Amino acid sequence: MKNLKVGVRLGFGFGAVLLLIAMTVLRLIRLQEGAVVTDRKININYKNQHLAAK
């Protein structure tokens, strides 16, 4: 790493930061999708149990 020019090292650092940001955004999207699916399943099961109890 010491033999690389400053611009190349900055480029690697910038690329690493962009990669981390992209990974974070994708993870947040996936968590949101999981929350929606979980909420949907809970509400459907609750409604079905409520209807079955009547």
C-alpha positions in Angstrom: 0.0 0.0 0.0 2.9 2.4 0.6 4.0 2.2 -3.0 0.6 3.5 -4.3 0.1 7.2 -5.1 -2.2 9.3 -2.9 -4.9 9.5 -5.5 -5.1 5.7 -5.8 -5.3 5.3 -2.1 -8.0 7.9 -1.9 -9.9 6.2 -4.7 -9.7 2.9 -2.8 -11.0 4.6 0.4 -13.8 6.3 -1.5 -14.8 3.0 -3.2 -14.9 1.3 0.1 -17.1 3.9 1.6 -19.5 3.8 -1.4 -19.6 0.0 -1.0 -20.5 0.2 2.6 -23.2 2.8 1.9 -24.7 0.6 -0.9 -24.7 -2.4 1.4 -26.4 -0.4 4.1 -29.1 0.8 1.8 -29.8 -2.7 0.4 -30.0 -4.1 3.9 -32.5 -1.4 5.0 -34.6 -2.2 2.0 -34.5 -5.9 2.7 -35.5 -5.3 6.4 -38.4 -3.1 5.3 -39.6 -5.8 3.0 -39.4 -8.4 5.8 -41.3 -6.1 8.1 -44.1 -5.8 5.5 -44.3 -9.5 5.0 -44.3 -10.2 8.7 -47.0 -7.6 9.3 -49.1 -9.1 6.5 -48.8 -12.6 7.9 -49.6 -11.6 11.4 -52.7 -9.6 10.3 -54.0 -12.4 8.1 -53.5 -15.1 10.8 -55.1 -12.8 13.4 -58.2 -12.2 11.2 -58.4 -16.0 10.4 -58.3 -16.9 14.1 -60.8 -14.2 14.9 -63.2 -15.5 12.2 -62.7 -19.1 13.3 -63.6 -18.2 16.9 -67.0 -16.8 16.0 
